[in-house]
Amino acid sequence: MRTARRYLAREIYRSSFVVVVALLGLFTFFTLVDELDTVGEKFPLSALFYLQMLAMPTRLYDLLPIGLLIGAILALAGLAQRNELVILRVSGVSGMGLLKMLWTISIPIICGALLLSEVLTPIAEVKSGEANLLLRGRVEGGMLATGYWFKEPTTNGGTRVINIGKLLASGNVANLRMYEFSDATNFSAMSQADTGRFVDGKLVMQNVTENRITASAKNALADAKVTNSPLMVVEKLKERTVDTTLTPERLVARILMPERMSLLALRDYIDYLNKNQLQADRQVVAVWRKIAYPFTLIVMLTIAAPISFMQTRRGGVGAKVFIGILLGTGFFMINQLALNVGLLYKWPPVITALFPNICAMLIALGCTWLMENRNALASRNTGTWPWSKSPI
């Protein structure tokens, strides 16, 4: 069985590699063509190629499951067409035995996918964001029309809301606005700064204009009386330093899609959101989806097994690949639909992340069992049902 497993692994690895490279090149080419209209004096063609190179790990992360499915179907369909699967079956390898071999073969692929998910993709996404800031002066991820918004508690028991208008490639920020509340409802101060930088848990703002409401302003406004003292004091500061829970890493986490972050970065960002009473459902679901990603690769190989058992004559390989593409695309759409529906209806993150995989796995196992036992089921049903013909 070891020889058969090695042979099967070599065929699947080779086919999957060719399919993934082809898909990667195809999607990269389409993206290049789509982005050609942005090329100009400030954004040369070499910069576009550089950004597309940085996007390769993320694109590979997205295409690996469907590439593995199509590659496994190609390899198994080729073995079936050359009657090598029949030889395996005759030698005593059952349908479940073949599935166990496929699951064993997937272990190196899962290890590579984990390296891609936890190391290469987060690094490439951060570099891509920095390159976009440097070359294009913008980055779209997590940004509203008014910039990036963060909320955190202050040391005196109040609340601070920070609005960052622009992120700089150096890790610093620009166009800062900071709104301070002495408690849940009382607004106390608003500060504007041209630039800011994060140093040892502190935010250092430069060229600050601070508008602070005086203590007597609330009573004066409530009594609707004119007072001699000013209601607001405007002060210009060259520099102001405040304690903050924000870090450059958490700023990057705000930019990236949760699925593109590593598990450690996601855990840190979820802790930050929970401590500041912000919604973290999307990030929690992303954690479970990253945990389920290796299981998704196993599901893809499991789906390929019953398709390879299908008995087709001429054009059988093409038909099987077409069915595999349909199943892979359908699985991707259902997986994304489950994410959106789960977030909308507040489903538990475990169900949102694992439900499509579990359903696909059960269906694939059921189809494999039916393919394995179809002859026995057909002979067992002969003459059993009332409408079946009695043997002559």
C-alpha positions, 0 to 999 in steps of 0.5 A: 500500500505504501507504493500505491500511496506514493504513486497516487500522491505523485499524480495528485501533487503533479496535477494540482501543481499544474492546475494551481499555477494555471489558475494563478497565472490566469487570475493574475493576467486578468487583474493586470489587464484590469489595472492597466488603465491606472498606469501613468507617470506617477504609477509606472508599469513596474509598480503594477507588476510589484503589487501583483507579485505581492498579491500572489500569496493571497491569490494562492491562498484563495485558489488552493482549495479549488485547484486541489479539487480540480487537480485531484479529479484530473489525477484520479480520472486519469488513473480510472481511464488507464484502469489503474483504479481498477487494479487498486480495487482488485488488490483490496483497496476499498472506497474508504481505503482510497479516501484514507490514502487521499487524507494521508496525501493531504498532510503535506499540502495542509502544512504548506497551507498553514505556512501560507496562511500564518506567515506568507499571506499576512506579510504579503498583505502588510507589504502590499498595503505599504506599497499602495500607500507609497505608490498610490497614496491610498489603501482601501481596506477598512477605510470610510469616507472620513478615514479610520475610526477607533474607540478606547477608554481613557485613564480617567474613566472616560472615552476617547474616539480617534479619527485617522484621516491617512496612514503613512507608509512609515507607520505614522498617521496624518490628519488626526482628530481626537474626541474626548468624553469625560463620561458616556454622554459629556463631551469634553475636548476635541483635538486636531493634529497634522501628524502623529506617531506611536512610541511605547504605548503613547500617541505623539501628535504634532502641530495640535489644535486643542478645543477644550470645553470649560467646566462652567460650560454645561451649567451655562448652557443649561441655564441659558445665561450669558457668562463672562468666562469663555465656554471653550478654550482653544490652545495650539500645541507643538506636540501632545502625548497621550496614552493609547492602546493603539499600535501600528500592528492594530492599525494594520489589522484595521486595514487588512481583511480578517482572513488575511491576518495571522491567528496571533494578530487576530487574537490580539485585535479581538482582545482590543475590540472586546476591551473597547466594547466594539463588535468583533463578530467578523473577526471571531468568524475569521478565526474559525474559518482559518481553523477550518481551512485545512479541513476544507482541503480535506473536503476537496479531496473527499469530493474528488473521490466519488467523481473519479468513481463515475463510469464514463467512456469517451470524454470522461475526464473532461466531464469529470473536470467540469463537474469538479469545477461546478462543485468547487464554485458552488462550494465557494459560493455556499461558504461565502453565503454562510458567512454573510447569513451567519453574520446577519442572523448572529449565528454562532461562529463555529456553525458559520465557519464549519457548517458548509464543510461538514455538509460537503464532507457528509455528502461526499462520504455518502456518494463514495459509499453509494459508488462503492456499494452500488452493485450490491444495492442493485442486486439486493433490490432486485425482486424486493420491491412490489413493482420490481419484476420477478426473475425468470 
